[in-house]
Amino acid sequence: MIEVNGKPAQLGSGSSVTAVLEWMRLDINARGVAVAVDGEVVPRSDWDTFRLRDSARVEVLGAMQGG
């Protein structure tokens, strides 16, 4: 099972980062979105091809405006 933002996700090993974002219903083209897998940032250019292993920990972060 894969963990997304600290919670179990119904995604299997071999899923792509893009699949995670789609599962979260996020716009994969949105600016200000960053993804890390097991503590390592995954470049946007690799989202379609980066495959998750079982027990991967995925963190999806979005930039916020404010001051």
Beta strands, then each sheet from edge to edge (+ up, - down):
strand 1: 2-4
strand 2: 7-9
strand 3: 33-37
strand 4: 40-41
strand 5: 57-62
sheet 1: 2+ 1- 5- 3+ 4-
end
